[in-house]
Amino acid sequence: MPTHRHQNRSLIALAVSLALYSSLTTAAEDTSTIEVIQVSGKAINDKGMSPKNTKINGPFGDGIALKDIARSVTPITSEMIEQLNITDLSDIQKVSPNSYSASGFGASSLPTIRGQLGELYQDGVRRQAGNNGFGIPMSFNAVEQIDVVKGAPPVLLGTSQRNGGFVNLHSKTAPTDSKFGKITASGGSWDHYRAQLDVATDLVANQSGIRLSAEHIDNGSYYDYSGFKSDSIFVAFRLLPDDVSTWDINVEYYDVEFTDNAGINRPTQALIDNGLYITGQGVQPNGSTIAGANAIVSPTGLVEIDRSQVLTDPDNTNDAQTFLLHSTYVRQLSDNATLKNITYYQHLEREEIAQNSFVEIIDGADTAQNRLELAYQWNDSQSTITAVDIRYNKVLGYSQFTTEADLPIDLTGPIENRRIPLTAEQQARLVELRPGVFVSPGAQYDTNGDGTGDFSLSDTTDSSSWQTGLAIQHNSQWTDKFSTSIGYRADFYDVQARDPIAPQGQIAASDSIHEMLESGQISLSYKLTDAITTYASASYNESTSNSMGGGNTLGANNQISRQNFATENTLNEVGIKYSPTDSAWYVDAAVFDQKRSLRNRDGSNTGIRTKGFEAQAFFDADPYWFSAGYSYLDARYDDSASSQDTVQVADSFDNSRPDIIQGTGIGAPNFASFAPSNRRVQGLPEQTLTINGGIAITEKWQAGFSGLYTKSYPLDFLATVYIRDQYTLNINTRYDFTPQTSLRLDVNNVTNQNNWRPVFEGGYFGSTLVFPELPVNATLTLQHSF
């Protein structure tokens, strides 16, 4: 995937990194000596591999102990991120129960929690992320801690789009009383290379400091026609203006080129169980062998397909650039009052032009938000947090996905099988954005006066929105054992949308809407003993349904649908937390019942109800550490309709070769809709189990492992194909040559399992595509601190 433009950006990133590093080292000149005090003996919570003593900042207030939060939360420390090799959002499943995710077309952009897409926050503010799970991957270059929270965001964070849960990323911060540096370089299977420089210093002792983290990734791929290249430059500044205030500012520029990897099509049970693929190119009703709607395949054979032979194309374009700024100012106004101001800005550009006719171009998505919080301690037992929040979002983007067709494609044939050149009739239902690139208009038009719209709609939009939120949360400590928290929020929306590329001769349609969305929460906590806390929580949340970049689209009637602002979500959760002060153990468990809505590809909402149980346990005491997580998930449609790309994979085939497959001959894709039901949601394992551990064999040599087990689950709505019980086992070892220099070896999927995973969240492509996970692979990482 290399391009001259990307190489130039990489050189610029390297030059900026070196220049900033030179400035840092100059500012950090320090001739003082450091006294080293060595402490021996067994230590509790020695390696940072337990979240037990981690403080949680942001969603529920600041500086709250994990055991005192009446929700299921998994903080993932920086030590856990490194030890568990968490480099992708989907990796949170290694440690957080009920976080199993689809592949996200090979590049996760959002977390999956309790069976639904969740939100992505950073420093307490919602980031722009994927369009229903298909967006841009994120860099972990700026991340110091990851908090995984189950259920809808609390009132302090405001209205969101996705309510299964959320991840709050904590940015790296600069020191004001020290300096440090670290270089990390790694290389792995299929030409995977990564380099990172992380340096920091105080500028004025106990007053200000700065930190630079620069990362370059250049990965080949096991999969055909795939790759990943990225550059991230992150700079953090901390200022302590006086004894009662702190100001943290950070910026990041991220540039990425990545592959839209759709996995392998035609996911029959023979493919899942034995790697056998049905050959034969589909034929449309008009006789064309170009992949299209309702095409039918006459099977020509059954062959063993190489798992690397996936639905990609060497001529696809897919890249993105984003710039982020976060500012957090905290001031202690008095012994009772604390003021906190959070500011966030993000600019995103993205361009994908695929040979299968898929187009998604974001010419600019800008989001700015400012939240002012006032925390007031009335007395020893009563406190209140109030917040005023203003968020602005503007998106200009173009989309086209109406002519995609994956099932008719024979992956074993020539590359031309995968390409979908648009016919004159298809082009007439679209608009030419630039020579040879056709997209949907952002509204519907009747050009021939027959009373029917003449265009194919997707997510094209030029929209803006103002969101103003008012929130209050009151916490009460009624006795030494019993406490409560209650919160309410109202968000006022002012939204405008217009068609940015109306067909020639048409007046661009536009619309506006004004809505108020509400949310509320209540929780009760009771300490059975000093070590055991029980809790019960309930929340109600109204959320939005947005398109790419968080924008708003016009519907077929050229209006913004009020249904996009009528998504109701509820959560009921009961849990217990065990956190003894004199032990290395931390354990918690929760039972939950959530109702929420899932935005479909056509913009409609499908109700889903999930019930389940999850538990996690951590033990961290030198020389051992251990963690385990278990989840049970019963996810069902809540008397609600659903949709799928095709009713079942057999629809793609005729019945000319019943020895290969009993085809229905209906043709595919056929864009199926299913009647309201309480069927199990496809693409989600009912049970998952994770186990992680490590040991210090000697003072210099460590070893560890991580394992994931998933129970068999249906891939498609009708449960005609199942992904079987499967597991993944990873091992690692690290040797410290000196206190500053170490070498680590990671071997992933060490038993070389042929595992599978859904491609897309929500099960829409369950009968069409399935993702083959990587075989055994290894990475060697060298780290040096200075």
C-alpha positions in Angstrom: 0.0 0.0 0.0 2.9 2.4 0.0 2.6 5.8 -1.8 4.9 8.7 -2.3 2.4 10.9 -0.4 2.6 8.5 2.6 6.4 8.3 2.5 6.5 12.1 2.6 4.2 12.2 5.6 6.4 9.6 7.3 9.5 11.7 6.8 7.7 14.8 8.0 6.5 13.0 11.1 10.1 11.7 11.8 11.5 15.2 11.4 9.0 16.7 13.7 9.7 14.0 16.3 13.4 14.6 16.2 13.0 18.4 16.4 10.7 18.1 19.4 12.9 15.5 21.1 15.9 17.8 20.7 13.9 20.6 22.3 12.9 18.3 25.2 16.4 17.1 25.9 17.7 20.6 25.9 15.1 21.8 28.3 15.7 18.7 30.5 19.3 19.3 31.3 19.7 18.3 34.9 22.9 17.7 36.7 21.4 16.5 40.0 21.8 12.9 41.2 19.1 10.5 42.0 19.2 8.5 45.2 18.1 4.9 44.6 16.4 3.0 47.4 15.9 -0.7 46.9 13.1 -2.5 48.7 13.0 -6.3 48.9 10.3 -8.7 49.9 6.9 -9.8 48.6 4.7 -6.9 47.5 0.9 -6.8 47.0 -0.3 -5.3 43.7 3.3 -5.2 42.6 3.2 -5.3 38.8 0.1 -3.1 38.0 -1.6 -6.1 36.6 -4.7 -5.6 38.8 -7.1 -2.7 38.5 -7.9 -3.0 42.2 -6.4 0.3 43.4 -7.0 2.2 40.2 -8.8 5.5 40.5 -11.5 6.2 37.9 -11.8 9.8 36.6 -14.5 11.3 34.4 -17.7 9.3 33.9 -18.9 9.3 37.5 -16.7 12.0 39.0 -13.0 12.1 39.7 -10.8 10.1 41.9 -13.3 7.3 42.6 -12.1 3.9 43.8 -13.2 1.0 41.6 -15.0 -0.7 44.5 -17.1 2.4 45.1 -18.6 2.6 41.5 -22.0 1.0 41.2 -21.4 -0.2 37.7 -19.5 -3.0 36.0 -16.1 -1.4 35.1 -12.7 -2.8 34.0 -9.8 -0.3 34.2 -6.9 -1.5 32.0 -3.7 -0.1 33.3 -0.6 0.8 31.2 1.1 -2.3 32.6 -1.8 -4.4 31.5 -1.9 -2.8 28.1 1.8 -3.7 27.6 1.7 -7.2 29.2 -1.5 -8.3 27.3 -0.3 -6.8 24.0 -3.4 -4.6 23.6 -2.9 -2.8 20.3 -6.5 -2.8 18.9 -9.9 -2.0 20.4 -11.0 -5.6 19.9 -8.1 -6.6 22.3 -10.0 -5.4 25.3 -11.8 -8.8 25.2 -8.6 -10.3 26.6 -9.4 -8.9 30.0 -12.9 -7.4 30.0 -15.9 -9.8 30.1 -18.7 -9.4 27.5 -16.4 -7.5 25.1 -16.3 -10.0 22.2 -16.4 -8.2 18.9 -16.6 -8.7 15.1 -13.6 -7.9 13.0 -14.9 -4.5 11.9 -13.9 -5.3 8.3 -10.4 -6.0 9.6 -9.9 -2.6 11.4 -11.9 -2.1 14.7 -13.0 1.5 15.2 -15.5 1.0 18.0 -15.7 -1.3 21.0 -18.3 -4.0 21.3 -19.8 -4.4 24.8 -22.6 -6.7 25.9 -23.4 -7.6 22.4 -23.7 -4.2 20.8 -21.4 -1.4 19.6 -20.3 0.9 22.3 -18.9 4.4 22.3 -15.4 5.6 22.3 -14.4 8.4 24.7 -11.1 10.1 25.4 -10.5 12.1 28.6 -14.3 12.0 29.2 -15.4 13.3 25.8 -17.0 11.3 23.0 -14.7 11.0 19.9 -15.7 10.7 16.3 -15.3 7.1 15.4 -16.8 4.5 13.1 -20.0 4.7 11.0 -21.8 1.8 12.6 -18.5 0.0 13.3 -16.9 0.7 10.0 -14.7 3.7 10.5 -11.0 4.4 11.0 -8.8 2.4 13.4 -7.3 4.3 16.3 -3.8 4.7 17.5 -2.8 3.7 21.1 0.2 5.9 20.9 -1.5 8.5 23.1 -3.1 6.1 25.6 -2.1 5.5 29.2 -5.1 3.7 30.6 -8.4 2.3 29.2 -11.6 2.2 31.3 -14.2 -0.3 29.9 -17.7 0.5 31.3 -20.7 -1.6 30.7 -24.1 0.0 29.8 -25.0 3.4 28.5 -22.9 6.4 29.4 -23.8 8.2 32.7 -25.4 11.6 32.7 -22.2 13.6 33.0 -21.1 12.3 29.6 -24.3 13.1 27.8 -26.3 11.7 24.9 -24.6 9.3 22.7 -25.4 7.0 19.7 -24.4 3.6 21.0 -25.4 2.2 24.3 -24.0 -1.3 24.9 -21.2 0.3 26.9 -18.2 2.6 26.3 -14.4 2.8 26.5 -12.8 5.9 28.1 -9.2 6.4 27.0 -6.9 8.3 29.3 -4.3 10.3 27.5 -0.6 10.2 28.5 0.3 13.2 30.7 3.5 15.1 31.2 5.5 15.1 34.4 6.4 18.2 36.4 9.0 16.7 38.7 11.0 14.2 36.6 12.1 13.2 33.2 12.2 9.9 31.3 12.5 8.4 27.9 11.7 5.1 26.2 12.3 3.7 22.7 10.3 0.6 21.5 10.9 -1.2 18.3 9.2 -4.4 17.2 9.1 -6.7 14.2 6.9 -9.7 13.5 5.3 -12.1 11.1 4.4 -10.9 7.6 6.7 -7.9 7.8 5.0 -6.2 10.8 7.2 -3.3 12.0 6.5 -0.7 14.7 8.7 2.0 16.3 7.8 4.3 19.1 9.6 7.1 20.9 8.1 8.3 24.2 10.1 11.1 26.1 9.1 13.6 28.8 10.6 16.1 31.0 9.7 18.9 33.5 10.3 22.3 32.1 10.1 24.3 35.3 10.4 22.0 38.4 7.0 21.4 40.0 5.4 23.8 37.7 5.3 22.6 34.1 6.3 19.7 31.9 6.0 18.3 28.4 5.8 14.9 26.8 6.3 13.6 23.2 5.2 10.3 21.9 5.8 9.4 18.2 4.8 6.2 16.6 5.3 4.7 13.1 3.7 1.4 12.0 4.4 -0.3 8.7 2.7 -3.7 8.5 2.5 -6.2 5.7 -0.3 -8.7 6.0 -1.1 -12.4 6.1 -4.2 -11.5 4.0 -4.0 -10.9 0.2 -3.7 -7.3 -1.0 -3.7 -6.0 2.6 -1.5 -3.7 4.7 -1.5 -1.1 7.4 0.6 2.0 7.6 0.3 4.8 10.2 2.0 7.7 11.8 1.0 9.3 15.1 2.5 12.4 16.8 1.3 13.1 20.3 2.4 16.0 22.5 1.2 16.6 26.1 1.8 19.7 28.2 1.0 20.1 31.9 1.0 23.4 33.8 0.5 23.9 37.5 -0.4 27.6 37.7 -0.6 27.5 41.5 -1.2 25.1 44.4 -4.9 24.6 43.6 -5.1 24.1 39.9 -3.8 21.8 37.1 -4.0 22.3 33.3 -3.4 19.4 30.9 -3.3 20.0 27.2 -2.6 17.4 24.5 -2.7 17.2 20.7 -2.4 14.3 18.4 -2.1 14.0 14.6 -2.8 10.5 13.2 -2.4 9.5 9.6 -3.4 5.9 8.5 -3.7 3.8 5.4 -5.5 0.5 6.0 -7.4 -2.2 4.2 -11.1 -2.8 4.1 -11.0 -6.6 4.7 -14.3 -8.3 4.1 -13.0 -11.8 4.9 -14.3 -14.8 2.9 -17.7 -14.8 1.3 -20.1 -17.8 1.0 -19.8 -18.9 4.7 -21.3 -22.4 4.5 -20.9 -24.9 7.3 -18.4 -26.7 5.2 -16.3 -23.6 5.0 -16.4 -23.1 8.8 -15.7 -26.8 9.7 -13.4 -27.9 6.9 -12.3 -24.7 5.0 -14.2 -25.8 1.8 -15.3 -23.1 -0.6 -18.0 -23.4 -3.3 -16.7 -22.1 -6.6 -18.7 -20.6 -9.5 -19.3 -17.0 -10.5 -22.8 -15.6 -10.0 -25.1 -14.6 -12.9 -27.5 -11.7 -12.6 -31.1 -12.0 -13.8 -30.1 -10.0 -16.9 -27.3 -12.5 -17.7 -24.4 -10.4 -16.5 -21.6 -12.1 -14.6 -20.7 -8.9 -12.8 -21.7 -9.3 -9.1 -25.1 -7.8 -8.5 -28.4 -8.2 -6.7 -30.2 -11.5 -6.9 -27.4 -13.2 -8.8 -27.4 -17.0 -8.8 -24.4 -19.3 -8.7 -24.3 -22.7 -10.4 -21.7 -24.5 -8.2 -18.7 -25.7 -10.2 -16.8 -27.4 -7.4 -15.8 -27.6 -3.8 -12.2 -26.7 -3.0 -10.1 -26.0 0.0 -9.5 -22.3 0.1 -6.4 -20.6 1.5 -7.5 -18.6 4.6 -5.5 -15.6 3.4 -7.6 -15.5 0.2 -10.0 -12.8 1.3 -12.3 -10.3 -0.3 -9.8 -7.4 -0.9 -8.6 -5.6 -4.0 -5.1 -4.2 -4.8 -6.6 -1.2 -6.4 -8.7 0.0 -3.5 -7.9 3.3 -1.8 -8.5 3.7 1.9 -6.9 6.3 4.1 -7.7 8.8 6.8 -6.2 11.7 8.7 -7.4 13.1 12.0 -6.3 15.8 14.4 -7.3 15.9 18.1 -7.0 18.4 20.9 -7.9 17.8 24.5 -7.7 20.3 27.3 -8.6 19.6 31.0 -8.4 22.4 33.6 -9.1 21.7 37.2 -9.2 24.3 40.0 -9.9 23.9 43.7 -12.1 26.9 44.3 -12.5 26.2 48.1 -12.4 23.4 50.5 -15.8 22.4 49.3 -15.9 23.3 45.6 -13.9 22.1 42.5 -14.2 23.5 39.0 -13.4 21.4 36.0 -13.4 22.5 32.4 -12.9 20.1 29.5 -12.4 21.2 25.9 -12.2 18.9 22.8 -11.7 19.4 19.1 -11.3 16.9 16.3 -10.9 17.2 12.6 -11.3 14.0 10.5 -10.9 13.4 6.8 -11.4 10.0 5.2 -11.4 8.5 1.7 -12.3 5.0 0.5 -12.9 4.2 -3.1 -13.3 0.5 -3.6 -13.5 -1.5 -6.8 -16.7 -3.2 -5.6 -18.4 0.2 -6.0 -18.3 1.1 -2.3 -17.5 4.7 -1.7 -17.2 6.6 1.6 -15.5 10.1 1.5 -15.5 12.5 4.4 -14.3 15.8 3.1 -14.3 17.2 6.6 -15.8 16.3 9.9 -15.3 18.8 12.7 -16.4 18.3 16.3 -15.9 20.7 19.2 -17.1 20.3 22.7 -16.8 22.2 26.0 -18.0 20.9 29.3 -17.9 22.9 32.6 -18.4 20.9 35.8 -18.8 22.1 39.3 -18.4 19.6 42.1 -19.6 20.8 45.6 -19.2 18.9 48.9 -22.1 20.2 51.1 -20.9 18.2 54.1 -19.2 14.9 54.9 -22.1 12.9 53.4 -23.7 15.0 50.6 -22.1 16.2 47.3 -23.3 17.4 44.0 -21.8 17.6 40.5 -23.5 19.9 38.0 -22.4 20.3 34.3 -23.1 22.5 31.3 -22.1 20.9 28.0 -22.0 22.4 24.5 -21.1 20.2 21.5 -20.9 21.2 17.8 -20.6 18.7 15.0 -20.3 19.5 11.2 -19.9 16.8 8.6 -19.5 16.9 4.8 -19.4 13.4 3.4 -20.3 11.3 0.4 -21.4 7.7 0.4 -22.4 4.9 -2.0 -23.1 1.3 -0.9 -26.3 0.5 -2.9 -24.7 -1.6 -5.6 -22.4 -3.8 -3.5 -22.8 -7.6 -3.9 -20.4 -10.0 -2.2 -22.1 -13.5 -2.5 -21.9 -13.7 -6.3 -18.1 -13.3 -6.3 -16.0 -16.4 -6.8 -12.9 -15.6 -4.8 -10.9 -18.4 -6.4 -11.3 -16.8 -9.9 -9.6 -13.8 -11.4 -9.5 -10.4 -9.6 -12.0 -9.1 -12.1 -14.7 -11.2 -10.4 -14.6 -8.9 -7.4 -15.1 -5.6 -9.4 -18.4 -4.0 -9.9 -18.3 -1.3 -12.7 -21.5 0.6 -12.7 -23.9 0.3 -15.5 -25.4 3.4 -17.2 -28.7 2.6 -15.4 -26.9 2.5 -12.0 -25.0 5.7 -12.7 -28.2 7.4 -13.6 -29.4 6.8 -10.0 -26.2 8.4 -8.6 -24.3 11.6 -9.0 -20.7 11.9 -10.3 -18.7 13.5 -7.6 -15.5 13.5 -9.6 -14.5 11.7 -12.9 -15.4 8.1 -12.5 -16.5 8.3 -8.8 -20.3 8.1 -8.3 -22.0 8.7 -5.0 -25.6 8.9 -3.8 -27.2 12.3 -3.6 -28.1 13.5 -0.1 -31.8 13.5 -0.8 -34.4 12.0 -3.1 -35.8 13.6 -6.3 -38.5 12.7 -8.8 -37.0 13.9 -12.1 -39.5 12.3 -14.5 -42.7 13.2 -12.6 -43.9 9.6 -12.1 -44.3 10.1 -8.3 -41.3 7.9 -7.5 -37.9 8.9 -6.4 -35.2 8.2 -9.1 -32.1 7.9 -7.0 -30.3 5.5 -4.7 -29.7 6.9 -1.2 -27.0 6.1 1.3 -25.2 8.4 3.9 -24.3 11.4 1.8 -24.8 14.6 3.9 -23.8 18.1 4.7 -25.1 18.5 8.2 -24.4 20.4 11.4 -25.7 20.1 14.9 -25.6 21.9 18.2 -26.1 19.9 21.3 -26.5 21.7 24.6 -26.7 19.6 27.8 -27.5 20.3 31.4 -26.7 17.6 33.9 -26.8 17.1 37.7 -25.6 14.2 39.8 -26.1 14.0 43.6 -24.2 11.6 45.8 -25.3 10.7 49.3 -23.5 8.7 52.0 -26.4 8.0 54.4 -24.4 5.7 56.7 -21.0 4.1 56.9 -22.4 1.3 54.8 -25.2 2.7 52.6 -24.8 5.3 49.8 -26.8 6.4 46.8 -26.3 8.4 43.6 -28.9 9.9 41.4 -28.5 11.9 38.2 -30.5 13.6 35.4 -29.6 15.2 32.1 -31.4 17.0 29.3 -29.8 17.5 25.9 -31.2 20.0 23.4 -30.5 19.4 19.7 -30.5 21.9 16.9 -29.8 20.0 13.7 -29.6 21.0 10.0 -28.9 18.8 7.0 -28.8 19.5 3.3 -27.9 17.7 0.1 -24.3 18.7 -0.8 -24.5 17.2 -4.3 -27.9 17.5 -5.7 -28.5 16.1 -9.3 -28.2 18.6 -12.1 -31.3 20.7 -12.5 -32.5 20.0 -9.0 -32.7 22.3 -6.0 -30.8 20.9 -3.1 -33.2 19.6 -0.4 -32.6 20.6 3.2 -34.3 20.2 6.6 -33.9 21.1 10.2 -35.1 19.6 13.5 -35.1 20.6 17.2 -35.3 17.9 19.8 -34.8 17.4 23.5 -33.4 14.1 24.8 -33.4 13.0 28.4 -31.4 10.6 30.5 -31.5 9.6 34.2 -29.8 7.2 36.5 -29.9 5.9 40.1 -27.7 3.6 42.1 -27.5 2.2 45.6 -24.5 0.8 47.3 -24.3 -1.2 50.5 -21.1 -2.4 52.2 -21.6 -5.9 53.6 -18.1 -5.7 55.1 -15.0 -3.6 54.7 -14.1 -5.8 51.8 -17.4 -6.6 50.1 -19.7 -4.0 48.5 -23.0 -4.7 46.8 -24.8 -2.4 44.4 -27.9 -1.9 42.2 -28.1 0.5 39.3 -30.7 1.6 36.9 -30.6 4.1 34.0 -32.8 5.4 31.2 -31.2 7.0 28.2 -32.5 8.5 24.9 -29.9 8.5 22.2 -29.5 9.4 18.5 -28.9 7.5 15.3 -26.2 9.2 13.2 -24.4 8.4 10.0 -20.7 8.7 9.1 -18.7 11.1 11.2 -21.7 11.7 13.5 -23.6 13.5 10.8 -27.3 13.5 10.1 -28.9 12.5 6.8 -32.1 13.3 5.0 -34.5 10.4 4.6 -36.4 9.3 1.4 -39.0 12.1 2.2 -36.1 14.6 2.3 -36.6 15.2 6.0 -34.6 14.4 9.1 -36.3 11.5 10.7 -37.6 12.1 14.2 -37.0 8.4 14.8 -33.3 9.2 14.8 -33.9 11.0 18.1 -36.2 8.5 19.6 -33.9 5.7 20.5 -34.7 4.6 24.1 -32.3 2.5 26.2 -32.6 1.1 29.7 -30.3 -0.7 32.0 -30.8 -2.6 35.3 -27.7 -4.1 36.9 -27.0 -5.7 40.3 -23.5 -6.5 41.3 -21.0 -7.3 44.0 -17.3 -6.3 44.5 -14.7 -7.9 46.7 -11.7 -5.7 47.4 -9.8 -6.5 50.6 -7.1 -4.1 51.7 -4.8 -6.8 53.0 -5.0 -9.1 50.1 -3.8 -9.2 46.4 -7.3 -10.3 45.2 -9.9 -8.2 43.5 -13.2 -9.9 42.3 -16.5 -8.5 41.0 -19.6 -9.9 39.4 -22.8 -8.4 37.9 -26.2 -9.5 36.6 -27.8 -7.2 34.0 -30.8 -6.6 31.8 -30.5 -4.1 29.0 -32.9 -2.9 26.4 -31.4 -0.9 23.6 -31.7 0.0 19.9 -29.3 -1.0 17.1 -29.1 1.2 14.0 -29.6 -0.8 10.8 -27.8 -0.2 7.6 -30.9 1.5 6.1 -31.1 3.9 9.1 -33.9 2.1 10.9 -33.6 1.0 14.5 -34.0 -2.6 15.8 -34.7 -3.2 19.4 -32.5 -5.7 21.2 -32.7 -7.0 24.8 -29.7 -8.6 26.5 -29.7 -10.4 29.8 -26.6 -11.9 31.3 -24.0 -12.4 33.9 -20.3 -11.4 34.0 -17.5 -11.8 36.5 -13.8 -10.9 36.7 -11.1 -11.8 39.1 -7.5 -10.4 39.5 -4.6 -11.5 41.7 -1.3 -9.5 41.7 1.4 -10.3 44.1 5.1 -10.8 43.4 6.1 -13.1 41.7 2.7 -14.1 40.3 -0.2 -12.3 38.6 -3.4 -13.8 37.3 -6.8 -12.7 35.9 -9.9 -14.4 34.6 -13.2 -13.3 33.2 -16.4 -15.1 32.4 -19.5 -13.8 30.6 -22.9 -15.3 29.8 -25.0 -13.3 27.3 -28.6 -13.9 26.2 -29.1 -11.4 23.4 -32.4 -11.4 21.6 -34.5 -9.2 19.3 -37.1 -7.4 21.5 -40.2 -8.2 19.5 -38.5 -6.4 16.8 -37.8 -6.7 13.1 -34.3 -7.3 11.7 -32.5 -7.3 8.4 -29.7 -9.2 6.7 -27.9 -8.9 3.4 -29.4 -12.3 2.4 -31.9 -14.6 4.0 -29.4 -17.5 4.0 -26.2 -18.4 2.2 -28.0 -21.2 0.3 -30.0 -18.5 -1.5 -26.9 -17.7 -3.6 -26.9 -21.1 -5.2 -29.2 -23.1 -7.5 -29.8 -26.7 -6.8 -27.9 -28.1 -9.8 -25.3 -29.7 -7.5 -27.2 -31.0 -4.4 -24.1 -33.1 -3.7 -22.3 -29.7 -2.9 -25.2 -27.6 -1.5 -29.0 -27.7 -1.4 -29.5 -24.3 -3.1 -32.7 -22.4 -3.0 -32.2 -20.5 -6.3 -33.6 -17.3 -4.8 -30.5 -15.3 -5.7 -28.3 -13.1 -3.5 -27.9 -10.5 -2.2 -31.6 -10.2 -1.7 -31.7 -7.7 1.2 -33.8 -9.7 3.5 -36.2 -8.3 6.2 -37.4 -10.5 9.0 -40.6 -10.2 10.9 -40.6 -9.1 14.6 -39.4 -11.8 16.8 -37.5 -12.8 20.0 -34.9 -14.8 18.1 -31.3 -14.9 19.4 -29.1 -12.2 17.9 -26.7 -13.8 15.5 -22.9 -13.3 15.6 -22.6 -13.3 19.4 -21.2 -16.1 21.6 -23.5 -17.0 24.5 -20.5 -17.7 26.7 -16.9 -16.5 26.8 -14.0 -17.2 29.1 -10.7 -15.4 29.4 -7.6 -16.4 31.4 -4.4 -14.5 31.7 -1.3 -14.9 33.9 2.4 -14.4 34.4 5.3 -15.2 36.6 8.7 -13.8 37.3 10.9 -16.8 36.8 14.0 -14.9 37.9 14.7 -11.2 38.6 15.4 -10.7 34.9 13.2 -13.3 33.2 9.4 -13.3 33.0 6.8 -15.4 31.2 3.1 -15.0 30.6 0.0 -16.2 28.7 -3.5 -15.2 27.7 -6.4 -17.4 26.5 -9.8 -16.8 25.1 -12.6 -19.3 24.7 -16.0 -18.7 23.0 -19.0 -21.1 23.0 -20.5 -22.0 19.6 -22.9 -19.4 18.2 -25.0 -18.9 15.0 -23.4 -16.7 12.3 -26.7 -15.9 10.5 -30.3 -14.9 11.6 -31.8 -18.3 10.8 -29.0 -20.2 12.5 -28.2 -22.2 9.4 -24.4 -21.8 9.9 -22.6 -22.0 13.3 -19.1 -20.9 14.4 -18.1 -23.8 16.6 -16.6 -23.7 20.1 -13.1 -22.2 19.7 -10.2 -20.9 21.7 -7.0 -18.8 21.2 -3.9 -19.2 23.3 -1.1 -16.6 23.3 2.2 -16.9 25.2 5.0 -14.4 25.8 8.3 -14.1 27.5 10.5 -11.2 28.5 14.2 -10.9 29.5 15.6 -7.8 31.1 19.3 -7.5 30.1 19.6 -4.4 32.2 17.1 -2.3 34.2 16.8 -0.2 31.1 16.9 -2.7 28.2 14.5 -5.7 27.6 13.6 -8.0 24.8 10.1 -9.6 24.6 8.8 -12.4 22.4 5.0 -12.8 21.8 3.6 -15.9 20.1 -0.1 -15.5 19.2 -2.5 -18.4 18.5 0.3 -20.7 19.5 -1.8 -23.8 18.8 -2.6 -22.5 15.3 -6.3 -22.8 15.5 -8.5 -22.1 12.4 -10.7 -19.6 14.2 -13.5 -17.5 12.6 -15.2 -14.3 13.6 -18.1 -12.2 12.2 -17.2 -9.4 9.9 -19.7 -6.8 10.9 -21.5 -5.9 14.1 -25.2 -6.5 14.3 -25.2 -9.6 12.1 -26.1 -7.9 8.8 -23.5 -9.8 6.8 -23.9 -13.0 8.8 -25.1 -15.0 5.8 -22.6 -13.3 3.4 -19.2 -13.0 5.0 -17.0 -14.5 7.7 -13.5 -13.4 8.9 -10.7 -15.9 9.2 -8.5 -15.1 12.2 -4.8 -15.1 12.0 -2.8 -18.4 12.2 0.2 -18.7 14.6 2.3 -15.6 14.5 5.1 -14.0 16.5 6.5 -10.5 17.4 9.8 -9.6 18.9 10.0 -6.3 20.8 13.1 -4.4 22.0 12.6 -1.7 24.6 15.1 0.7 26.0 14.5 3.3 28.7 16.7 6.3 29.4 
